Amino acid sequence: ITVRSINAGDAGTSGMLVFSSGSSSSGNSGALIVGTGAATVGRGGMMLLSVGSGTSGAGGSLQGSAGRSTVNTGGAISVASGEGTVTSSGMIILRSINAGDAGTSG
């Protein structure tokens, strides 16, 4: 299944995709789950989050945040590498890329 917005023309803006669960006034709100399938013999699926470059403005941002609670503990953010049952587990790499001549690296 492919879901995408169409490319913009020379002076336009490409579309926006929104995937959202509903809100709730009396109970839990819905969940949004995106995943790939497991493989019995081959490699498991891959998931890639990528943000576009900007040629005449800033590059796009990738943001994540956990939920807020006014009466209990706020939501958690968890990042885990894959388990390697025979060899090593996967790596987690977080890095800030080098800045240009007039900037500061993040």
Phi and psi in radians as a Rosetta constraint file:
Dihedral C 1 N 2 CA 2 C 2 CIRCULARHARMONIC -2.048 0.35
Dihedral N 2 CA 2 C 2 N 3 CIRCULARHARMONIC 2.220 0.35
Dihedral C 2 N 3 CA 3 C 3 CIRCULARHARMONIC -2.159 0.35
Dihedral N 3 CA 3 C 3 N 4 CIRCULARHARMONIC 2.119 0.35
Dihedral C 3 N 4 CA 4 C 4 CIRCULARHARMONIC -2.734 0.35
Dihedral N 4 CA 4 C 4 N 5 CIRCULARHARMONIC 2.767 0.35
Dihedral C 4 N 5 CA 5 C 5 CIRCULARHARMONIC -1.608 0.35
Dihedral N 5 CA 5 C 5 N 6 CIRCULARHARMONIC 2.722 0.35
Dihedral C 5 N 6 CA 6 C 6 CIRCULARHARMONIC -1.381 0.35
Dihedral N 6 CA 6 C 6 N 7 CIRCULARHARMONIC 2.605 0.35
Dihedral C 6 N 7 CA 7 C 7 CIRCULARHARMONIC -1.060 0.35
Dihedral N 7 CA 7 C 7 N 8 CIRCULARHARMONIC 2.571 0.35
Dihedral C 7 N 8 CA 8 C 8 CIRCULARHARMONIC -1.480 0.35
Dihedral N 8 CA 8 C 8 N 9 CIRCULARHARMONIC 2.777 0.35
Dihedral C 8 N 9 CA 9 C 9 CIRCULARHARMONIC -1.286 0.35
Dihedral N 9 CA 9 C 9 N 10 CIRCULARHARMONIC -2.985 0.35
Dihedral C 9 N 10 CA 10 C 10 CIRCULARHARMONIC -1.055 0.35
Dihedral N 10 CA 10 C 10 N 11 CIRCULARHARMONIC -0.580 0.35
Dihedral C 10 N 11 CA 11 C 11 CIRCULARHARMONIC -1.998 0.35
Dihedral N 11 CA 11 C 11 N 12 CIRCULARHARMONIC 0.219 0.35
Dihedral C 11 N 12 CA 12 C 12 CIRCULARHARMONIC -1.851 0.35
Dihedral N 12 CA 12 C 12 N 13 CIRCULARHARMONIC -3.033 0.35
Dihedral C 12 N 13 CA 13 C 13 CIRCULARHARMONIC -2.178 0.35
Dihedral N 13 CA 13 C 13 N 14 CIRCULARHARMONIC 2.330 0.35
Dihedral C 13 N 14 CA 14 C 14 CIRCULARHARMONIC -1.223 0.35
Dihedral N 14 CA 14 C 14 N 15 CIRCULARHARMONIC 2.843 0.35
Dihedral C 14 N 15 CA 15 C 15 CIRCULARHARMONIC -1.240 0.35
Dihedral N 15 CA 15 C 15 N 16 CIRCULARHARMONIC 3.073 0.35
Dihedral C 15 N 16 CA 16 C 16 CIRCULARHARMONIC -2.121 0.35
Dihedral N 16 CA 16 C 16 N 17 CIRCULARHARMONIC 2.445 0.35
Dihedral C 16 N 17 CA 17 C 17 CIRCULARHARMONIC -1.924 0.35
Dihedral N 17 CA 17 C 17 N 18 CIRCULARHARMONIC 2.330 0.35
Dihedral C 17 N 18 CA 18 C 18 CIRCULARHARMONIC -2.208 0.35
Dihedral N 18 CA 18 C 18 N 19 CIRCULARHARMONIC 2.156 0.35
Dihedral C 18 N 19 CA 19 C 19 CIRCULARHARMONIC -2.066 0.35
Dihedral N 19 CA 19 C 19 N 20 CIRCULARHARMONIC 2.098 0.35
Dihedral C 19 N 20 CA 20 C 20 CIRCULARHARMONIC -2.581 0.35
Dihedral N 20 CA 20 C 20 N 21 CIRCULARHARMONIC 2.487 0.35
Dihedral C 20 N 21 CA 21 C 21 CIRCULARHARMONIC -1.557 0.35
Dihedral N 21 CA 21 C 21 N 22 CIRCULARHARMONIC 2.790 0.35
Dihedral C 21 N 22 CA 22 C 22 CIRCULARHARMONIC -1.311 0.35
Dihedral N 22 CA 22 C 22 N 23 CIRCULARHARMONIC 2.864 0.35
Dihedral C 22 N 23 CA 23 C 23 CIRCULARHARMONIC -1.592 0.35
Dihedral N 23 CA 23 C 23 N 24 CIRCULARHARMONIC 2.954 0.35
Dihedral C 23 N 24 CA 24 C 24 CIRCULARHARMONIC -2.455 0.35
Dihedral N 24 CA 24 C 24 N 25 CIRCULARHARMONIC 2.389 0.35
Dihedral C 24 N 25 CA 25 C 25 CIRCULARHARMONIC -1.650 0.35
Dihedral N 25 CA 25 C 25 N 26 CIRCULARHARMONIC -0.229 0.35
Dihedral C 25 N 26 CA 26 C 26 CIRCULARHARMONIC -2.603 0.35
Dihedral N 26 CA 26 C 26 N 27 CIRCULARHARMONIC 1.271 0.35
Dihedral C 26 N 27 CA 27 C 27 CIRCULARHARMONIC 2.472 0.35
Dihedral N 27 CA 27 C 27 N 28 CIRCULARHARMONIC -3.020 0.35
Dihedral C 27 N 28 CA 28 C 28 CIRCULARHARMONIC -1.335 0.35
Dihedral N 28 CA 28 C 28 N 29 CIRCULARHARMONIC 2.529 0.35
Dihedral C 28 N 29 CA 29 C 29 CIRCULARHARMONIC -1.429 0.35
Dihedral N 29 CA 29 C 29 N 30 CIRCULARHARMONIC 2.953 0.35
Dihedral C 29 N 30 CA 30 C 30 CIRCULARHARMONIC -1.238 0.35
Dihedral N 30 CA 30 C 30 N 31 CIRCULARHARMONIC 3.031 0.35
Dihedral C 30 N 31 CA 31 C 31 CIRCULARHARMONIC -1.938 0.35
Dihedral N 31 CA 31 C 31 N 32 CIRCULARHARMONIC 2.693 0.35
Dihedral C 31 N 32 CA 32 C 32 CIRCULARHARMONIC -2.134 0.35
Dihedral N 32 CA 32 C 32 N 33 CIRCULARHARMONIC 2.027 0.35
Dihedral C 32 N 33 CA 33 C 33 CIRCULARHARMONIC -2.143 0.35
Dihedral N 33 CA 33 C 33 N 34 CIRCULARHARMONIC 2.200 0.35
Dihedral C 33 N 34 CA 34 C 34 CIRCULARHARMONIC -2.205 0.35
Dihedral N 34 CA 34 C 34 N 35 CIRCULARHARMONIC 2.242 0.35
Dihedral C 34 N 35 CA 35 C 35 CIRCULARHARMONIC -2.739 0.35
Dihedral N 35 CA 35 C 35 N 36 CIRCULARHARMONIC 3.008 0.35
Dihedral C 35 N 36 CA 36 C 36 CIRCULARHARMONIC -2.013 0.35
Dihedral N 36 CA 36 C 36 N 37 CIRCULARHARMONIC 2.820 0.35
Dihedral C 36 N 37 CA 37 C 37 CIRCULARHARMONIC -1.421 0.35
Dihedral N 37 CA 37 C 37 N 38 CIRCULARHARMONIC 2.807 0.35
Dihedral C 37 N 38 CA 38 C 38 CIRCULARHARMONIC -1.455 0.35
Dihedral N 38 CA 38 C 38 N 39 CIRCULARHARMONIC 2.751 0.35
Dihedral C 38 N 39 CA 39 C 39 CIRCULARHARMONIC -2.107 0.35
Dihedral N 39 CA 39 C 39 N 40 CIRCULARHARMONIC 2.331 0.35
Dihedral C 39 N 40 CA 40 C 40 CIRCULARHARMONIC -1.336 0.35
Dihedral N 40 CA 40 C 40 N 41 CIRCULARHARMONIC -0.730 0.35
Dihedral C 40 N 41 CA 41 C 41 CIRCULARHARMONIC -1.926 0.35
Dihedral N 41 CA 41 C 41 N 42 CIRCULARHARMONIC -0.722 0.35
Dihedral C 41 N 42 CA 42 C 42 CIRCULARHARMONIC -1.572 0.35
Dihedral N 42 CA 42 C 42 N 43 CIRCULARHARMONIC -2.816 0.35
Dihedral C 42 N 43 CA 43 C 43 CIRCULARHARMONIC -1.416 0.35
Dihedral N 43 CA 43 C 43 N 44 CIRCULARHARMONIC 2.586 0.35
Dihedral C 43 N 44 CA 44 C 44 CIRCULARHARMONIC -1.183 0.35
Dihedral N 44 CA 44 C 44 N 45 CIRCULARHARMONIC 2.819 0.35
Dihedral C 44 N 45 CA 45 C 45 CIRCULARHARMONIC -1.104 0.35
Dihedral N 45 CA 45 C 45 N 46 CIRCULARHARMONIC 2.955 0.35
Dihedral C 45 N 46 CA 46 C 46 CIRCULARHARMONIC -2.115 0.35
Dihedral N 46 CA 46 C 46 N 47 CIRCULARHARMONIC 2.548 0.35
Dihedral C 46 N 47 CA 47 C 47 CIRCULARHARMONIC -2.193 0.35
Dihedral N 47 CA 47 C 47 N 48 CIRCULARHARMONIC 2.306 0.35
Dihedral C 47 N 48 CA 48 C 48 CIRCULARHARMONIC -2.233 0.35
Dihedral N 48 CA 48 C 48 N 49 CIRCULARHARMONIC 2.224 0.35
Dihedral C 48 N 49 CA 49 C 49 CIRCULARHARMONIC -1.913 0.35
Dihedral N 49 CA 49 C 49 N 50 CIRCULARHARMONIC 2.123 0.35
Dihedral C 49 N 50 CA 50 C 50 CIRCULARHARMONIC -2.354 0.35
Dihedral N 50 CA 50 C 50 N 51 CIRCULARHARMONIC 2.448 0.35
Dihedral C 50 N 51 CA 51 C 51 CIRCULARHARMONIC -2.025 0.35
Dihedral N 51 CA 51 C 51 N 52 CIRCULARHARMONIC 2.492 0.35
Dihedral C 51 N 52 CA 52 C 52 CIRCULARHARMONIC -1.236 0.35
Dihedral N 52 CA 52 C 52 N 53 CIRCULARHARMONIC 2.722 0.35
Dihedral C 52 N 53 CA 53 C 53 CIRCULARHARMONIC -1.467 0.35
Dihedral N 53 CA 53 C 53 N 54 CIRCULARHARMONIC 2.811 0.35
Dihedral C 53 N 54 CA 54 C 54 CIRCULARHARMONIC -2.127 0.35
Dihedral N 54 CA 54 C 54 N 55 CIRCULARHARMONIC 2.216 0.35
Dihedral C 54 N 55 CA 55 C 55 CIRCULARHARMONIC -1.670 0.35
Dihedral N 55 CA 55 C 55 N 56 CIRCULARHARMONIC -0.343 0.35
Dihedral C 55 N 56 CA 56 C 56 CIRCULARHARMONIC -2.224 0.35
Dihedral N 56 CA 56 C 56 N 57 CIRCULARHARMONIC 0.203 0.35
Dihedral C 56 N 57 CA 57 C 57 CIRCULARHARMONIC -2.728 0.35
Dihedral N 57 CA 57 C 57 N 58 CIRCULARHARMONIC -2.985 0.35
Dihedral C 57 N 58 CA 58 C 58 CIRCULARHARMONIC -1.206 0.35
Dihedral N 58 CA 58 C 58 N 59 CIRCULARHARMONIC 2.656 0.35
Dihedral C 58 N 59 CA 59 C 59 CIRCULARHARMONIC -1.203 0.35
Dihedral N 59 CA 59 C 59 N 60 CIRCULARHARMONIC 2.797 0.35
Dihedral C 59 N 60 CA 60 C 60 CIRCULARHARMONIC -1.160 0.35
Dihedral N 60 CA 60 C 60 N 61 CIRCULARHARMONIC 2.829 0.35
Dihedral C 60 N 61 CA 61 C 61 CIRCULARHARMONIC -1.937 0.35
Dihedral N 61 CA 61 C 61 N 62 CIRCULARHARMONIC 2.616 0.35
Dihedral C 61 N 62 CA 62 C 62 CIRCULARHARMONIC -2.052 0.35
Dihedral N 62 CA 62 C 62 N 63 CIRCULARHARMONIC 2.064 0.35
Dihedral C 62 N 63 CA 63 C 63 CIRCULARHARMONIC -2.204 0.35
Dihedral N 63 CA 63 C 63 N 64 CIRCULARHARMONIC 2.568 0.35
Dihedral C 63 N 64 CA 64 C 64 CIRCULARHARMONIC -2.495 0.35
Dihedral N 64 CA 64 C 64 N 65 CIRCULARHARMONIC 2.495 0.35
Dihedral C 64 N 65 CA 65 C 65 CIRCULARHARMONIC -2.649 0.35
Dihedral N 65 CA 65 C 65 N 66 CIRCULARHARMONIC 2.606 0.35
Dihedral C 65 N 66 CA 66 C 66 CIRCULARHARMONIC -1.563 0.35
Dihedral N 66 CA 66 C 66 N 67 CIRCULARHARMONIC 2.876 0.35
Dihedral C 66 N 67 CA 67 C 67 CIRCULARHARMONIC -1.277 0.35
Dihedral N 67 CA 67 C 67 N 68 CIRCULARHARMONIC 2.671 0.35
Dihedral C 67 N 68 CA 68 C 68 CIRCULARHARMONIC -1.651 0.35
Dihedral N 68 CA 68 C 68 N 69 CIRCULARHARMONIC 2.558 0.35
Dihedral C 68 N 69 CA 69 C 69 CIRCULARHARMONIC -2.270 0.35
Dihedral N 69 CA 69 C 69 N 70 CIRCULARHARMONIC 2.367 0.35
Dihedral C 69 N 70 CA 70 C 70 CIRCULARHARMONIC -1.630 0.35
Dihedral N 70 CA 70 C 70 N 71 CIRCULARHARMONIC -0.165 0.35
Dihedral C 70 N 71 CA 71 C 71 CIRCULARHARMONIC -2.271 0.35
Dihedral N 71 CA 71 C 71 N 72 CIRCULARHARMONIC -0.038 0.35
Dihedral C 71 N 72 CA 72 C 72 CIRCULARHARMONIC -2.654 0.35
Dihedral N 72 CA 72 C 72 N 73 CIRCULARHARMONIC -2.973 0.35
Dihedral C 72 N 73 CA 73 C 73 CIRCULARHARMONIC -1.174 0.35
Dihedral N 73 CA 73 C 73 N 74 CIRCULARHARMONIC 2.416 0.35
Dihedral C 73 N 74 CA 74 C 74 CIRCULARHARMONIC -1.164 0.35
Dihedral N 74 CA 74 C 74 N 75 CIRCULARHARMONIC 2.884 0.35
Dihedral C 74 N 75 CA 75 C 75 CIRCULARHARMONIC -1.173 0.35
Dihedral N 75 CA 75 C 75 N 76 CIRCULARHARMONIC 2.803 0.35
Dihedral C 75 N 76 CA 76 C 76 CIRCULARHARMONIC -1.847 0.35
Dihedral N 76 CA 76 C 76 N 77 CIRCULARHARMONIC 2.703 0.35
Dihedral C 76 N 77 CA 77 C 77 CIRCULARHARMONIC -2.007 0.35
Dihedral N 77 CA 77 C 77 N 78 CIRCULARHARMONIC 2.204 0.35
Dihedral C 77 N 78 CA 78 C 78 CIRCULARHARMONIC -2.219 0.35
Dihedral N 78 CA 78 C 78 N 79 CIRCULARHARMONIC 2.285 0.35
Dihedral C 78 N 79 CA 79 C 79 CIRCULARHARMONIC -2.216 0.35
Dihedral N 79 CA 79 C 79 N 80 CIRCULARHARMONIC 2.177 0.35
Dihedral C 79 N 80 CA 80 C 80 CIRCULARHARMONIC -2.348 0.35
Dihedral N 80 CA 80 C 80 N 81 CIRCULARHARMONIC 2.453 0.35
Dihedral C 80 N 81 CA 81 C 81 CIRCULARHARMONIC -1.429 0.35
Dihedral N 81 CA 81 C 81 N 82 CIRCULARHARMONIC 2.894 0.35
Dihedral C 81 N 82 CA 82 C 82 CIRCULARHARMONIC -1.321 0.35
Dihedral N 82 CA 82 C 82 N 83 CIRCULARHARMONIC 2.538 0.35
Dihedral C 82 N 83 CA 83 C 83 CIRCULARHARMONIC -1.324 0.35
Dihedral N 83 CA 83 C 83 N 84 CIRCULARHARMONIC 2.439 0.35
Dihedral C 83 N 84 CA 84 C 84 CIRCULARHARMONIC -1.959 0.35
Dihedral N 84 CA 84 C 84 N 85 CIRCULARHARMONIC 1.841 0.35
Dihedral C 84 N 85 CA 85 C 85 CIRCULARHARMONIC -1.303 0.35
Dihedral N 85 CA 85 C 85 N 86 CIRCULARHARMONIC -0.355 0.35
Dihedral C 85 N 86 CA 86 C 86 CIRCULARHARMONIC -1.923 0.35
Dihedral N 86 CA 86 C 86 N 87 CIRCULARHARMONIC -0.668 0.35
Dihedral C 86 N 87 CA 87 C 87 CIRCULARHARMONIC -2.130 0.35
Dihedral N 87 CA 87 C 87 N 88 CIRCULARHARMONIC -2.570 0.35
Dihedral C 87 N 88 CA 88 C 88 CIRCULARHARMONIC -1.282 0.35
Dihedral N 88 CA 88 C 88 N 89 CIRCULARHARMONIC 2.727 0.35
Dihedral C 88 N 89 CA 89 C 89 CIRCULARHARMONIC -1.357 0.35
Dihedral N 89 CA 89 C 89 N 90 CIRCULARHARMONIC 2.930 0.35
Dihedral C 89 N 90 CA 90 C 90 CIRCULARHARMONIC -1.276 0.35
Dihedral N 90 CA 90 C 90 N 91 CIRCULARHARMONIC 2.905 0.35
Dihedral C 90 N 91 CA 91 C 91 CIRCULARHARMONIC -1.623 0.35
Dihedral N 91 CA 91 C 91 N 92 CIRCULARHARMONIC 2.726 0.35
Dihedral C 91 N 92 CA 92 C 92 CIRCULARHARMONIC -2.079 0.35
Dihedral N 92 CA 92 C 92 N 93 CIRCULARHARMONIC 2.139 0.35
Dihedral C 92 N 93 CA 93 C 93 CIRCULARHARMONIC -2.163 0.35
Dihedral N 93 CA 93 C 93 N 94 CIRCULARHARMONIC 2.115 0.35
Dihedral C 93 N 94 CA 94 C 94 CIRCULARHARMONIC -2.121 0.35
Dihedral N 94 CA 94 C 94 N 95 CIRCULARHARMONIC 2.194 0.35
Dihedral C 94 N 95 CA 95 C 95 CIRCULARHARMONIC -2.620 0.35
Dihedral N 95 CA 95 C 95 N 96 CIRCULARHARMONIC 2.697 0.35
Dihedral C 95 N 96 CA 96 C 96 CIRCULARHARMONIC -1.842 0.35
Dihedral N 96 CA 96 C 96 N 97 CIRCULARHARMONIC 2.283 0.35
Dihedral C 96 N 97 CA 97 C 97 CIRCULARHARMONIC -1.399 0.35
Dihedral N 97 CA 97 C 97 N 98 CIRCULARHARMONIC 2.700 0.35
Dihedral C 97 N 98 CA 98 C 98 CIRCULARHARMONIC -0.978 0.35
Dihedral N 98 CA 98 C 98 N 99 CIRCULARHARMONIC 2.554 0.35
Dihedral C 98 N 99 CA 99 C 99 CIRCULARHARMONIC -1.551 0.35
Dihedral N 99 CA 99 C 99 N 100 CIRCULARHARMONIC 2.871 0.35
Dihedral C 99 N 100 CA 100 C 100 CIRCULARHARMONIC -1.301 0.35
Dihedral N 100 CA 100 C 100 N 101 CIRCULARHARMONIC -3.135 0.35
Dihedral C 100 N 101 CA 101 C 101 CIRCULARHARMONIC -1.032 0.35
Dihedral N 101 CA 101 C 101 N 102 CIRCULARHARMONIC -0.543 0.35
Dihedral C 101 N 102 CA 102 C 102 CIRCULARHARMONIC -1.819 0.35
Dihedral N 102 CA 102 C 102 N 103 CIRCULARHARMONIC 0.222 0.35
Dihedral C 102 N 103 CA 103 C 103 CIRCULARHARMONIC -2.150 0.35
Dihedral N 103 CA 103 C 103 N 104 CIRCULARHARMONIC -3.049 0.35
Dihedral C 103 N 104 CA 104 C 104 CIRCULARHARMONIC -2.207 0.35
Dihedral N 104 CA 104 C 104 N 105 CIRCULARHARMONIC 2.367 0.35
Dihedral C 104 N 105 CA 105 C 105 CIRCULARHARMONIC -1.205 0.35
Dihedral N 105 CA 105 C 105 N 106 CIRCULARHARMONIC 2.558 0.35
